[in-house]
Amino acid sequence: MTLDGIVKVTNRGMITIPANLRKKFGLKDGDQVIVIEDEGMLRIVPVESIESLQNRSLTTKEMMEILKRSREEELELEEK
């Protein structure tokens, strides 16, 4: 694990993901992420759009598996 920066939480509960991490993970304005509590830590997981998956030339089966995992993570987050 590396420390890539310290961010502040605003009074509205927002944070800014550091530019180097946005670039590294291809995050841009309007993209979605999932925030997961994992053993006392917060994890921020990018959610890939269908268009992004299509651009990677994945098979339908591969695309459906990635979407299924994303949905499972969303449901897990909603249950907490």
Long-range contacts (C-beta under 8 A, 24 or more apart in sequence): 17-44, 26-52, 34-70, 34-73, 34-74, 34-77, 35-77, 36-73, 36-76, 36-77, 37-80, 45-73, 47-74
